[in-house]
Amino acid sequence: MLSIEQRIAVEIAAKPQQVQAAVALLDEGATVPFIARYRKEVTGGLDDTQLRLLEERLGYLRELEDRRAAVIASVEEQGKMTDALRAELLGADTKARLEDLYLPYKPKRRTKAQIAREAGLEPLALGLREDPTQVPEAVAAAFVDAERGVADVKAALDGARAILLESFSEDPALIGGLREWLGAKAQIRARIVAGKESEGAKFRDYFAHAEPIGTIPSHRLLALFRARNEGILDLELAPMPTTALRATTATDDPAAALDEAVAAGNAEAEGRVAVHFAIADQGRPADRWLLETVRQTWRIKLHLHLTLDLFGRAREAAEAEAIRVFGDNLKDLMMAAPAGPKVVMGLDPGLRTGVKVAAVDGTGKLLTTATIYPHEPKNQWDASIAQLAALCRQCGVHLIAIGNGTASRETDRLAGELIRKHPELKLGKIVVSEAGASVYSASELAAKEFPGLDVSLRGAVSIARRLQDPLAELVKIDPKSIGVGQYQHDVNQVKLAHALDARVEDCVNAVGVDVNTASAPLLARVAGLSAAVAENIVKHRDLNGPFRTRKALLKVARLGDKAFEQCAGFLRIPHGDDPLDASAVHPEAYPVVQRIIERCGREVKSLIGDGSFLRSLKAEEFTDPTFGLPTVRDILKELEKPGRDPRPEFKTATFAEGVEDIRDLKPGMVLEGVVSNVAAFGAFVDLGVHQDGLVHVSALSSRFVKDPREVVKAGDIVKVKVLEVDLPRKRIGLTMRLDDPVGAPAPTRGAEPRRPDRPRGAPGAGPKAPSAPANTAFADAFAKARQR
């Protein structure tokens, strides 16, 4: 049995020594960003992605070891431990395998089998299994005992069967083999619940659907589970070979043919159980009774148990994929290009309640607020433009950020007319995502930041600030409320929160934080800093003025040496006493810079930014036992462009004039839009019509695309062609392949990307059943045995 470190090393493509070093650092309280950035020599260069996976797997495998110890202790306490069982328990490499082995020994409620054993029926059960030449009714007559609850021969045989059912269904080897077979061959089959056709219209693609459980995409599986939870669909795990599903063209009754294929699969499953226990119809008196026991073992015990198990496994995998997609989109959104320290006016659009206005200075400080009513029912268009012009002139506004909610396009047109009428203001306008702005507005944090400001106006402040710096503003909002995931409410919320928090932490630390301007929520995301310590940094800054050096952070209450070690490299002090404090060079590595300075005979200020000179230096000449080549190379790179922002350059999309509502869209239009969300099945694009369009994964590129993020990310500006506009369902089909013909329906969420070697199928039409099910040898043998 491999050690935990060895197993993780295989999974993350690393050496065991690297994993051991990383585990030791994590156990000492080091954070993933710190280890990835400043402990490359120790871990051999493991990156943050590897370290996150390592951290996750370490938790799972340690839980597995804890469970293994508990299982072994339980079996030993029962006095049932054997050398062979101990070896199997110690060799179990997954929680599922461990639980399979433990199942026969797991304390359970009083079962029919236990009652039968207490009635003395175990010899009858074992006798019939070991010697099928006996006549069941004749042998059972000797076990009839009214005082022990065995009233007649039927009761005796039922009790014996209950014992065998329990014994068969707890066989670890059988369960493991069937699980593997079903995982590879079974179909997840969906059928509409009678009378739910209208209520479940949004799931109509799945009213008659079957697909291999081992390959179904995560978004489709989560859609099926959601439909089941809403009472729209019934789901079953059909042990149906893939060959049977594919041979569904030659029939006029797909549903009936599919039922036949499922029956064939069940026969094969029963055959596997029979073969495992060497049960067959050889014409002996007890053979038919034993075969019926086998049938019930599968139908009553194993099928349900394995359905729950495999559904659970599939859901877990689908949730993991959904969480990954959410995390990737969140990262893209948070790492979007910042407009920078410009004076920005935020407009939170509205109709009856008016457009909320908030202007903030280059640091995000609120300058002024207002409410205007340019739209229905008041229609104060000209007065609103005049008021906005006065506010822009008063505050020195450079950019206008417009939320993309209700009345967004109308408000965007208002801002456009403002710019045309007042060119002297030199304004620019950008429509930004307002996802989560309302959550922030009503939050305790917003109330603390703006205690006297109306909740509706706080949203405008958030919209303005997220244009200046999306990362700094979005950290104030619960990541789950930003809404860039697929089926985010259907997944494990604890795992989702943990994964998203990790993504936010990675983003914040990748960019770095100005300790003298950052908010407490932003500081709390820095490696090593808790929310309480972040608050203490802000309080210390307010009382004592800006920090002049990183070392001054050690004066902050509850910020000790360990926290300083973790956070110092990610905190920036521009224009401080030491130029290195504005860089990503960790204070612990300042002696390396000092050696470089002494060797070159130059001051730090003259060295910083001199790329040609820095690139001429040989990193090998400045290493020591503590700081190896990876760190020295990082230092030289950082000195070249200290505190560089890894985020892209700021640019904006231009929405088409006159296209303000989904009804304005026509097939064939080529428009510019912003990618608002990326799912496993494609990308959603904001065209400024209050309803995002979908570019299916198959329409993202002329080449095959497995993961949409290979082509686009949230926040990207893209050109798309409108393929289809479905007004009743409010769906817009788009393509990024601008030469695609208009007319054919755009692919739907349920459609798979087409590969050249895959047969084409109508999305959501469901499988057609074969006219003649293709039985395997197991199914055929078992079927023949039952007919005798």
C-alpha positions in Angstrom: 0.0 0.0 0.0 1.5 3.4 -1.1 1.8 6.1 1.5 -0.5 9.2 1.3 2.4 11.2 -0.1 3.2 8.6 -2.7 -0.4 8.4 -3.9 -0.7 12.2 -4.1 2.6 12.4 -6.0 1.3 10.1 -8.7 -2.0 12.1 -9.0 -0.3 15.5 -9.3 2.6 14.3 -11.4 5.2 15.2 -8.8 7.9 13.4 -6.8 7.1 12.0 -3.3 9.8 14.3 -1.8 8.0 17.3 -3.2 4.7 16.2 -1.8 6.2 15.5 1.6 7.8 19.0 1.7 4.5 20.6 0.7 2.5 18.6 3.3 5.0 19.6 6.0 4.6 23.3 5.1 0.8 23.1 5.1 0.8 21.3 8.5 3.0 24.2 9.8 0.3 26.7 8.8 1.7 27.9 5.5 -0.8 29.0 2.9 -0.9 27.8 -0.7 -0.1 31.2 -2.3 3.0 31.6 0.0 4.2 28.1 -0.7 3.7 28.5 -4.5 5.5 31.9 -4.6 8.2 31.8 -1.9 9.0 28.1 -1.2 9.8 26.9 -4.7 13.1 25.4 -3.6 11.5 23.4 -0.8 8.7 21.9 -3.0 10.7 21.7 -6.2 8.5 24.3 -7.9 4.9 23.0 -7.3 2.5 25.6 -8.6 -0.7 26.8 -7.0 -2.9 24.4 -9.1 -0.9 21.4 -8.0 -0.9 22.6 -4.4 -4.6 23.1 -4.3 -5.2 19.6 -5.6 -2.6 18.3 -3.1 -4.4 20.1 -0.3 -7.8 18.6 -1.3 -6.4 15.1 -1.7 -4.5 15.3 1.5 -7.8 15.9 3.3 -9.6 13.0 1.6 -6.8 10.5 2.2 -6.4 11.5 5.8 -10.2 11.0 6.3 -9.8 7.6 4.6 -7.1 6.6 7.1 -9.2 7.7 10.0 -12.2 5.7 8.7 -9.9 2.7 8.0 -8.8 2.8 11.7 -12.4 3.0 12.9 -13.5 0.1 10.6 -10.6 -2.2 11.8 -11.4 -1.4 15.4 -15.1 -2.2 14.9 -14.4 -5.6 13.2 -11.8 -6.5 15.9 -14.3 -5.6 18.6 -16.8 -8.0 17.1 -14.1 -10.7 17.2 -14.4 -11.3 13.4 -11.0 -10.1 12.2 -8.9 -12.5 10.1 -5.5 -12.0 8.5 -7.1 -12.0 5.0 -9.7 -9.4 5.9 -7.1 -7.2 7.6 -5.0 -7.3 4.5 -8.0 -6.3 2.3 -9.0 -3.5 4.7 -5.4 -2.2 4.7 -5.3 -2.4 0.9 -8.6 -0.5 0.3 -7.6 2.6 -1.7 -11.0 4.4 -1.8 -13.7 5.0 0.8 -16.1 3.0 -1.4 -13.9 -0.1 -1.4 -13.4 0.2 2.4 -17.2 0.4 2.9 -17.8 -2.6 0.6 -15.5 -4.7 2.8 -17.1 -3.4 6.0 -20.7 -3.9 4.9 -21.1 -7.5 6.2 -19.7 -6.4 9.6 -21.4 -3.0 9.9 -23.8 -2.9 12.8 -27.3 -2.6 11.4 -30.9 -2.6 12.5 -32.6 -5.9 13.1 -33.2 -7.3 9.6 -35.3 -10.1 8.2 -32.1 -12.1 7.8 -31.2 -11.7 11.4 -34.7 -12.7 12.5 -34.4 -15.8 10.3 -31.0 -16.7 11.8 -32.5 -16.4 15.3 -35.3 -18.8 14.1 -32.6 -21.3 13.2 -33.0 -21.1 9.4 -29.4 -20.5 8.5 -28.6 -24.3 8.1 -31.6 -24.5 5.6 -30.2 -21.5 3.6 -26.7 -22.9 3.5 -27.8 -26.4 2.8 -29.9 -25.5 -0.2 -27.1 -23.4 -1.7 -24.4 -26.0 -1.1 -26.5 -28.9 -2.3 -29.2 -28.0 -4.9 -30.1 -31.6 -5.4 -32.3 -31.3 -2.3 -36.0 -30.5 -2.7 -36.6 -27.1 -1.0 -40.1 -27.8 0.3 -39.1 -31.2 1.7 -36.0 -29.9 3.5 -37.9 -26.8 4.8 -40.5 -28.9 6.5 -38.0 -29.9 9.1 -37.6 -26.3 10.1 -41.2 -25.4 10.7 -41.5 -24.2 14.3 -44.4 -22.0 15.3 -42.9 -21.2 18.6 -39.8 -19.7 16.8 -42.0 -17.8 14.3 -41.8 -20.2 11.4 -45.4 -21.0 10.8 -45.1 -23.2 7.6 -42.8 -24.3 4.8 -43.3 -21.0 2.9 -42.2 -19.0 6.0 -39.1 -21.3 6.4 -38.1 -20.8 2.7 -38.7 -17.1 2.8 -36.5 -16.8 5.9 -33.8 -18.9 4.2 -34.0 -16.7 1.1 -33.7 -13.5 3.3 -30.4 -14.9 4.7 -29.0 -15.6 1.3 -30.2 -12.2 -0.1 -28.3 -10.4 2.7 -25.3 -12.6 2.2 -25.2 -12.2 -1.6 -25.8 -8.5 -1.5 -22.9 -7.9 1.0 -20.3 -9.8 -1.0 -17.5 -7.2 -1.6 -16.1 -8.8 -4.7 -19.6 -9.0 -6.3 -20.4 -5.4 -5.4 -17.1 -4.1 -6.7 -17.4 -6.0 -10.0 -21.0 -4.9 -10.6 -20.2 -1.3 -9.8 -17.4 -1.3 -12.3 -19.5 -2.9 -14.9 -22.4 -0.5 -14.4 -20.1 2.5 -14.3 -18.9 1.5 -17.8 -22.1 0.2 -19.3 -25.2 1.5 -17.6 -27.4 4.3 -18.9 -29.1 7.0 -16.8 -32.6 7.0 -18.1 -35.1 9.9 -17.7 -38.8 9.8 -18.2 -41.4 12.6 -17.8 -43.7 12.2 -14.8 -47.3 11.9 -16.1 -49.0 15.3 -16.2 -45.8 17.3 -15.7 -45.3 18.2 -19.4 -46.4 21.8 -19.1 -44.9 22.5 -15.7 -41.6 21.0 -16.8 -41.3 22.6 -20.2 -37.8 23.9 -19.5 -36.7 20.3 -19.2 -38.4 19.1 -22.4 -35.1 18.1 -23.9 -34.9 15.3 -21.3 -38.5 14.0 -21.4 -37.3 10.8 -23.0 -33.6 10.7 -22.5 -30.9 8.0 -21.9 -27.2 8.4 -21.8 -24.2 6.4 -20.4 -23.7 7.4 -16.8 -19.9 7.1 -17.3 -19.8 9.8 -20.0 -22.7 12.1 -19.4 -21.5 15.8 -19.2 -21.8 17.4 -15.8 -24.2 20.1 -16.8 -26.7 17.5 -18.2 -26.5 15.3 -15.2 -27.1 18.2 -12.8 -30.1 19.3 -15.0 -31.5 15.8 -14.7 -31.1 15.7 -11.0 -32.7 19.2 -10.7 -35.7 18.0 -12.7 -36.0 14.9 -10.5 -35.9 17.1 -7.4 -38.6 19.3 -8.8 -40.8 16.2 -9.5 -40.6 16.6 -13.3 -38.6 13.5 -14.2 -38.2 10.0 -13.0 -34.6 8.7 -13.2 -33.4 5.2 -13.2 -30.0 3.5 -13.7 -30.6 1.1 -16.6 -28.0 -1.7 -16.9 -28.2 -1.4 -20.7 -25.1 -2.0 -22.9 -24.1 0.9 -25.1 -24.5 -1.4 -28.2 -28.2 -1.7 -27.3 -28.6 2.0 -27.0 -27.0 2.7 -30.4 -29.1 0.1 -32.2 -32.2 2.1 -31.9 -33.0 3.1 -35.5 -35.1 0.2 -36.8 -38.2 0.6 -34.6 -41.4 2.5 -34.7 -41.8 2.3 -30.9 -38.6 3.6 -29.3 -40.0 3.5 -25.7 -41.0 -0.2 -26.0 -37.8 -1.1 -27.6 -35.9 0.7 -24.9 -37.8 -1.2 -22.3 -36.7 -4.4 -24.0 -33.1 -3.3 -23.9 -33.3 -2.5 -20.2 -34.8 -6.0 -19.6 -31.8 -7.5 -21.4 -29.5 -5.5 -19.2 -31.2 -6.7 -16.1 -30.9 -10.2 -17.3 -27.2 -9.7 -17.8 -26.9 -8.3 -14.3 -28.7 -11.3 -12.8 -26.5 -13.6 -14.9 -23.4 -12.0 -13.3 -24.7 -12.6 -9.8 -25.5 -16.2 -10.7 -22.1 -16.9 -12.2 -20.4 -15.3 -9.2 -22.1 -17.7 -6.8 -21.9 -20.7 -9.3 -25.7 -20.9 -9.5 -27.2 -22.4 -12.7 -30.3 -24.3 -13.7 -29.0 -27.8 -14.2 -32.3 -29.5 -13.6 -31.7 -30.0 -9.9 -34.7 -29.5 -7.5 -33.3 -26.4 -5.8 -31.9 -24.7 -8.9 -35.1 -22.6 -9.7 -35.4 -21.5 -6.1 -31.8 -20.4 -6.1 -32.2 -18.6 -9.4 -35.2 -16.7 -8.0 -33.0 -15.8 -5.0 -30.4 -14.4 -7.5 -33.1 -12.4 -9.3 -34.3 -10.9 -6.1 -30.8 -10.2 -5.0 -30.3 -8.0 -8.0 -33.8 -6.5 -8.3 -34.4 -5.8 -4.6 -31.0 -5.3 -3.1 -28.1 -4.7 -5.4 -29.8 -2.6 -8.1 -31.1 0.0 -5.6 -27.8 0.0 -3.6 -25.7 0.5 -6.7 -28.0 3.0 -8.2 -27.7 5.2 -5.2 -24.0 4.6 -5.1 -23.4 5.4 -8.7 -25.8 8.3 -8.8 -24.0 9.7 -5.8 -20.6 9.2 -7.4 -21.7 10.7 -10.7 -23.3 13.7 -8.9 -20.1 14.2 -6.9 -18.1 14.3 -10.1 -20.6 16.6 -11.8 -20.5 18.9 -8.8 -16.7 19.0 -8.9 -16.8 19.9 -12.5 -19.5 22.6 -11.9 -17.4 24.0 -9.0 -14.3 24.1 -11.2 -16.2 26.0 -14.0 -17.6 28.4 -11.4 -14.1 28.9 -10.0 -12.6 29.5 -13.4 -15.2 32.0 -14.3 -14.8 33.8 -11.0 -11.1 34.0 -11.5 -11.6 35.5 -15.0 -14.0 38.0 -13.7 -11.9 39.0 -10.8 -8.7 39.2 -12.9 -10.5 41.4 -15.5 -8.6 44.5 -16.6 -9.0 47.4 -14.1 -9.7 51.0 -15.4 -7.3 52.2 -12.8 -7.4 55.3 -10.5 -9.8 57.4 -12.6 -12.8 59.4 -11.4 -15.8 57.2 -12.2 -19.5 57.8 -12.2 -21.6 54.7 -11.5 -25.2 54.5 -12.9 -27.5 51.8 -11.4 -30.3 51.7 -14.0 -34.0 51.6 -13.1 -37.3 52.7 -14.6 -40.0 53.7 -12.1 -37.5 54.0 -9.2 -35.1 56.1 -11.3 -31.4 55.7 -12.1 -29.1 55.8 -9.1 -26.0 57.9 -9.5 -22.7 57.8 -7.5 -19.3 59.4 -8.4 -16.1 58.2 -6.7 -12.6 59.6 -6.9 -9.5 57.7 -8.1 -9.2 55.9 -4.8 -12.8 54.8 -4.7 -13.9 57.5 -2.1 -17.5 58.6 -2.6 -17.8 62.1 -3.9 -21.5 62.6 -4.5 -24.8 60.8 -5.2 -28.1 61.6 -7.0 -31.2 60.0 -8.4 -32.4 60.9 -11.9 -35.6 59.9 -13.7 -34.9 59.8 -17.5 -37.2 56.9 -18.3 -40.9 56.0 -17.9 -43.0 57.1 -16.2 -41.4 60.5 -15.5 -39.4 60.8 -18.8 -37.1 63.6 -17.5 -34.6 63.0 -20.3 -33.1 66.4 -20.9 -33.1 67.3 -17.2 -31.3 64.1 -16.4 -28.6 64.8 -19.0 -28.1 68.3 -17.7 -27.8 67.0 -14.1 -25.3 64.4 -15.1 -23.2 66.9 -17.0 -23.1 69.2 -14.0 -22.1 66.3 -11.7 -19.4 65.2 -14.2 -18.0 68.7 -14.3 -18.1 69.1 -10.6 -16.3 65.9 -9.8 -14.0 65.7 -12.8 -15.5 62.4 -14.0 -13.5 60.5 -16.7 -15.6 57.3 -17.1 -19.2 56.3 -16.7 -20.0 52.8 -15.5 -23.5 51.6 -16.3 -24.9 48.5 -14.6 -26.2 45.8 -17.0 -29.6 45.3 -15.3 -33.1 46.5 -16.1 -33.1 49.7 -18.2 -29.4 49.2 -18.9 -29.6 49.9 -22.7 -31.9 52.9 -22.2 -29.4 54.3 -19.6 -26.5 53.5 -21.9 -28.2 55.6 -24.7 -28.7 58.4 -22.1 -24.9 58.3 -21.4 -24.2 58.3 -25.1 -26.3 61.4 -25.6 -24.5 63.1 -22.7 -21.2 62.4 -24.3 -22.3 63.8 -27.7 -23.8 66.9 -26.2 -20.9 67.6 -23.9 -17.7 66.7 -25.8 -15.7 69.1 -23.6 -16.1 66.6 -20.7 -14.1 64.0 -22.6 -16.1 61.1 -21.1 -16.1 57.4 -21.8 -18.9 54.9 -21.0 -18.8 51.2 -20.2 -21.5 48.8 -19.4 -20.4 46.6 -16.5 -21.8 43.5 -14.8 -23.7 44.4 -11.7 -23.9 40.9 -10.5 -23.8 40.9 -6.7 -24.1 44.7 -6.4 -27.5 44.4 -4.7 -26.1 41.8 -2.3 -23.3 44.2 -1.4 -25.7 47.1 -1.0 -27.7 45.3 1.7 -24.7 43.8 3.4 -23.3 44.6 6.9 -20.1 45.7 5.2 -21.8 48.3 3.0 -23.8 49.6 6.0 -20.6 50.0 7.9 -18.9 51.7 5.0 -21.8 54.0 4.2 -24.0 54.2 7.3 -26.0 57.2 6.1 -26.4 56.2 2.5 -29.6 54.8 1.0 -29.3 51.1 0.1 -30.2 51.7 -3.5 -27.3 54.3 -3.9 -24.7 51.9 -2.5 -25.2 49.7 -5.6 -24.2 52.6 -7.8 -21.0 53.0 -5.7 -20.2 49.3 -6.2 -20.8 49.6 -10.0 -18.4 52.6 -10.2 -15.7 50.9 -8.1 -15.8 47.6 -9.9 -14.9 49.4 -13.1 -11.8 51.0 -11.3 -10.7 47.6 -9.9 -12.9 44.6 -10.2 -10.8 42.5 -7.8 -10.9 45.1 -5.0 -14.6 45.5 -5.2 -15.7 41.9 -5.9 -13.9 40.6 -2.8 -16.6 42.4 -0.7 -19.3 40.1 -2.1 -19.9 36.4 -1.3 -18.4 34.7 -4.3 -21.6 32.6 -4.7 -23.6 35.8 -5.2 -21.6 36.9 -8.2 -23.4 34.3 -10.3 -20.9 33.1 -12.9 -21.5 29.4 -12.3 -23.7 26.6 -13.7 -26.2 24.9 -11.3 -24.4 26.6 -8.4 -27.4 26.1 -6.1 -27.5 22.4 -6.9 -23.9 21.6 -5.7 -22.5 21.0 -2.2 -22.4 24.5 -0.8 -19.6 23.9 1.6 -17.3 22.6 -1.1 -18.4 25.4 -3.4 -17.6 28.0 -0.8 -14.2 26.5 0.0 -13.3 26.3 -3.7 -14.4 29.8 -4.5 -12.6 31.2 -1.4 -9.4 29.5 -2.6 -9.8 31.1 -6.1 -10.4 34.6 -4.6 -7.3 34.1 -2.4 -5.2 33.1 -5.4 -6.4 36.1 -7.4 -5.7 38.6 -4.7 -2.3 37.3 -4.0 -1.4 37.0 -7.7 -2.1 40.8 -8.0 -0.8 42.0 -4.7 -2.4 44.6 -2.4 -1.5 48.2 -1.6 -1.6 48.0 2.2 -2.2 51.7 2.5 -5.4 51.9 0.4 -6.9 48.4 0.5 -10.2 47.7 2.3 -10.4 45.3 5.2 -12.2 42.7 3.0 -9.4 42.9 0.4 -6.7 42.6 3.1 -8.5 39.6 4.6 -7.9 37.7 1.4 -4.1 38.1 1.6 -2.3 35.0 2.6 -1.8 34.7 6.4 -4.3 37.5 7.3 -7.6 36.8 9.1 -10.6 39.2 9.0 -9.7 40.4 12.5 -6.1 41.1 11.6 -7.2 42.9 8.4 -9.5 45.1 10.5 -6.6 45.8 12.8 -4.4 46.9 9.9 -7.0 49.4 8.8 -7.4 50.7 12.3 -3.6 51.1 12.8 -3.5 52.9 9.4 -6.3 55.3 10.4 -4.7 56.1 13.7 -1.0 56.3 12.7 -1.1 57.2 9.0 0.2 55.2 6.1 2.7 52.4 6.6 6.2 53.5 5.5 7.8 50.0 5.6 6.7 46.4 5.6 8.4 45.9 8.9 6.0 48.4 10.5 3.2 45.8 10.0 4.7 43.9 13.0 3.3 46.8 15.2 -0.3 45.8 14.2 -2.2 44.0 16.9 -2.2 40.2 16.5 0.0 40.3 13.4 2.8 38.1 14.6 5.9 36.7 12.9 4.1 33.8 11.3 1.4 36.0 9.8 4.1 38.5 8.6 6.0 35.7 6.9 2.9 34.6 5.0 1.6 38.0 4.0 4.5 40.4 3.6 5.4 39.4 0.1 1.9 40.1 -1.1 1.5 43.5 0.5 2.8 46.5 -1.4 3.9 49.9 -0.1 4.3 52.3 -3.0 6.4 55.4 -2.3 7.6 54.0 1.0 11.1 54.2 2.6 12.3 51.0 0.8 11.7 50.6 -2.9 11.7 46.9 -2.5 8.5 47.2 -0.3 6.6 48.1 -3.5 7.6 44.8 -5.2 6.8 41.1 -4.8 10.3 40.4 -3.4 9.7 39.0 0.1 11.5 40.8 2.9 13.3 37.5 3.9 15.0 37.7 0.4 16.2 41.3 0.7 19.8 40.0 1.5 19.8 38.5 -2.0 19.1 41.9 -3.5 21.8 43.4 -1.2 24.3 41.0 -2.7 23.3 42.0 -6.2 23.7 45.7 -5.2 27.1 45.1 -3.7 28.3 43.1 -6.7 27.0 45.8 -9.2 27.9 48.8 -7.2 24.5 50.4 -7.9 21.7 51.7 -5.7 18.4 49.9 -5.6 16.5 52.7 -7.2 18.8 52.8 -10.2 18.7 49.0 -10.5 14.9 48.7 -10.5 13.5 48.8 -14.1 16.9 48.4 -15.8 15.8 45.4 -17.8 18.8 45.0 -20.1 21.2 45.1 -17.2 19.2 42.7 -15.0 18.8 40.2 -17.8 22.6 40.3 -18.2 23.1 39.0 -14.6 23.6 35.3 -14.0 21.2 34.1 -11.3 23.6 31.3 -10.3 26.1 33.8 -8.9 23.7 35.0 -6.2 22.3 31.8 -4.8 23.0 30.5 -1.3 21.9 27.5 0.8 18.5 29.2 1.5 17.7 30.9 -1.7 18.2 28.8 -4.9 17.8 29.5 -8.6 14.0 29.7 -8.7 13.9 32.5 -6.0 16.9 34.4 -7.5 15.3 34.3 -11.0 12.0 35.5 -9.6 13.8 38.4 -7.8 15.6 39.5 -11.0 12.3 39.3 -12.9 10.5 41.3 -10.3 13.2 44.0 -10.2 12.8 44.4 -13.9 9.1 45.4 -13.4 8.4 45.7 -9.7 4.8 45.2 -8.6 3.6 44.5 -12.1 -0.1 43.8 -12.5 -0.7 40.4 -14.2 -4.2 41.6 -15.3 -4.8 42.5 -19.0 -5.0 46.0 -20.5 -8.3 47.8 -20.0 -10.6 47.9 -23.0 -14.3 48.0 -23.6 -17.0 46.6 -26.0 -19.2 48.7 -28.2 -22.8 47.7 -28.3 -24.7 48.2 -31.5 -26.9 51.3 -31.7 -30.6 50.5 -32.0 -30.2 47.0 -30.5 -31.7 47.4 -27.1 -34.1 44.5 -26.7 -34.2 40.9 -27.7 -37.0 41.8 -30.2 -34.4 44.0 -32.0 -32.2 41.0 -32.8 -32.4 39.4 -36.2 -30.7 36.2 -37.5 -27.6 37.2 -39.4 -26.7 40.2 -37.3 -23.0 40.4 -36.4 -22.5 42.1 -33.0 -19.9 42.8 -30.4 -20.5 41.6 -26.9 -19.0 40.7 -23.6 -18.7 37.1 -22.4 -20.6 37.1 -19.1 -20.3 33.5 -18.2 -18.7 30.3 -19.4 -20.3 26.9 -18.8 -19.3 23.4 -19.9 -21.7 23.6 -22.8 -20.7 27.0 -24.1 -20.4 30.7 -23.4 -23.0 33.3 -22.6 -22.6 36.7 -24.2 -24.1 40.0 -23.1 -25.3 41.9 -26.2 -26.9 44.6 -24.2 -30.5 43.4 -24.7 -31.2 42.2 -21.1 -30.9 38.6 -22.1 -27.6 36.9 -22.7 -27.1 34.8 -25.8 -25.5 31.4 -25.9 -22.6 30.4 -28.1 -22.7 26.6 -27.9 -19.3 24.9 -27.5 -19.6 23.5 -31.0 -19.9 27.1 -32.4 -17.0 28.7 -30.5 -14.4 27.7 -33.2 -14.0 25.9 -36.4 -11.8 23.3 -34.6 -13.1 20.8 -32.0 -13.3 22.4 -28.5 -13.6 20.3 -25.5 -13.5 23.0 -22.8 -15.0 26.4 -23.8 -12.4 28.2 -21.7 -9.8 27.1 -24.3 -11.4 29.8 -26.5 -13.1 32.4 -24.2 -13.1 33.6 -20.7 -15.6 35.7 -18.7 -15.0 39.4 -19.5 -13.7 38.8 -23.1 -15.0 41.0 -25.8 -16.1 38.9 -28.8 -17.8 39.2 -32.2 -20.8 36.9 -32.7 -23.4 36.2 -35.3 -27.1 35.8 -34.3 -28.3 32.4 -35.5 -31.7 32.1 -33.8 -34.0 34.2 -31.6 -36.6 32.3 -29.6 -38.8 35.0 -28.1 -41.2 32.7 -26.1 -38.3 31.0 -24.4 -36.1 34.1 -24.4 -33.2 32.3 -25.9 -30.7 33.7 -28.3 -28.5 31.3 -30.3 -25.2 32.7 -31.4 -22.0 31.6 -33.1 -18.4 32.9 -33.1 -17.9 31.3 -36.5 -19.0 34.3 -38.5 -19.3 32.3 -41.7 -21.9 29.9 -40.2 -25.1 30.0 -42.3 -28.3 31.4 -40.8 -31.4 29.2 -40.8 -30.5 26.0 -39.0 -31.4 26.0 -35.3 -28.6 26.9 -33.0 -27.3 24.0 -30.8 -29.0 23.9 -27.3 -27.6 23.3 -23.9 -28.4 19.6 -24.2 -26.3 19.2 -27.4 -22.9 17.7 -27.5 -20.0 19.2 -29.4 -19.7 17.1 -32.6 -16.5 15.2 -33.3 -15.8 13.9 -36.8 -15.9 10.3 -35.5 -19.1 10.6 -33.5 -22.6 9.8 -34.9 -24.9 12.8 -35.0 -27.9 12.7 -32.8 -30.8 15.2 -32.3 -30.2 17.0 -29.0 -32.5 15.9 -26.3 -34.5 13.6 -28.5 -33.5 10.7 -26.3 -32.3 7.3 -27.4 -34.1 5.0 -29.8 -34.4 1.4 -28.6 -33.3 -1.6 -30.7 -35.8 -3.8 -32.3 -33.9 -6.8 -31.0 -31.9 -6.4 -27.8 -28.3 -7.6 -28.0 -27.9 -10.0 -25.1 -24.5 -10.8 -23.8 -23.3 -14.3 -22.9 -24.2 -13.7 -19.3 -27.7 -12.5 -20.1 -28.3 -15.2 -22.7 -27.2 -18.0 -20.3 -29.3 -16.7 -17.5 -32.3 -16.3 -19.7 -32.1 -19.8 -20.9 -31.6 -21.1 -17.4 -34.8 -19.4 -16.2 -36.8 -20.9 -19.1 -36.2 -24.5 -18.2 
